[in-house]
Amino acid sequence: MLPILNIGPLAIQTPGLIILVGTWLGLFLAERQAGRFQLNGSMLYNMAFSGLLAGVIGARATYVAHYSSAFLANPASLYSLNINMFEPVWGILIGLTTSSLYVWLKRMPHKTTVDAITSALAIIAISIHLAQFASGDAYGSAANLPWAVELWGIKRHPVQIYETLVAILILGIIWPRPGWLQNPGQRFLAFIAMSAGARVFLEAFRGDSTFWEGIRIAQVIAWLVLAASLWAIRKVVAVHEI
């Protein structure tokens, strides 16, 4: 675990830095690949960037609203890269709304657009898992294995590394190439389905799961997302087979 990276007098929060690098790389590659989807690269980049920026600002703003007294005491923490100081659900909703508005205003093809940014989303997912490993968040359950990592005095599954490896595999599967996942919307839906399937399986190794009546809530949500995305993929394929 490496929550802080010390470079001379500078102390950089490693998780935030990892996500920033992953986001930049994802957007850069999405812009470069836009031509494969007959989209304007600059327009695609601006759409994704505006959504991410609005999502980050919205996630931090809603967190500040909930804990305003702490930020009034230390205003500099507004600029912290600490990934725990965000409201992710609100950030996702605000980011998606902003991106959708941009797509609508620019009259971009919806399904093709989400396909074009799927690789970027996969790269960002990889960076999030690595950031969680650096910070110790989303930690694994206790394990007595040769590759277990010690955290808070207990050997645990390195579940963040499991998730990173699976995310890299998913990236390889959905990477744009001729004759593969060509139906509009199919690439994005395949990414969602595989990510949800990975969550169903890997959640069993998590040590921070939220339970209800002995059931892992994240697994239930993942099952629902997996079922919905598989149904949507079937519909997409059926439409283009007619």
C-alpha positions, 0 to 999 in steps of 0.5 A: 500500500502506498497512500502517499508518494513523497518526492522531496518536500512534496507529499502526493496522494498516490490514489488520486494521482493514479486515477488522474493518469488513468483518466488522461490515458483513457481520454487520449486513446478514446480521441485517437480511436474516434475515427474507427467509429466515424466520430470526430475525435475532438468532439468525443474528447470534449464530451467525455472530458466535460462529463468527467469534470462535471462528475468530479466537481459534483461529487466533491461539491455534494461531499462538501455540502454534507461535511461543510464544517470540516471544509470551513475549518480547512478550506485547502482540503477542497483541492485534496486528491483523496478519493474518499472525499467524494460522493460517487453516486452523485458524481456519476449522475451529474457526469452522465447528465452532462455528457448526455446533454453534450451528445444531445446538443451536438447531435452525436449518435448515442450508441456509437458514442458510448461504444467509442468511449468504452475503452476509456471507461475500461482504462479508468476502471483499471486505474480505480482498482490500482488506486484502491490498492494504493490506498488500502480501500476496497480491501479483501477478506482474510486469507492464508495464501502465499500471495496474500497482503498484510493490511491492518495486521491481517493477511488478506486477499489482494482483491484490488489486484484481482479486479485489476487483472480482470479489468485488463482482460475485459479491456483486451476483449472490448478493444476495437478491432475489425469484425468484433462487437460491431453492432452499435451499442454492443461494445458498451453493453459487453463491457457493462455485462463483463464488469457486472459478472466480475463483480458477482464473482470477486465480491466474494473475496471482499472484506468490506462488503455491505450485507442485508440478511446475510446477502451481499448487496453489491452482488445482488445489484451486479446480478441485476445489471448483468441480467439487464445488460445481457437482455439488451445485448440480445435485443441489439443483436436481434435487431441487426440480424433482421 
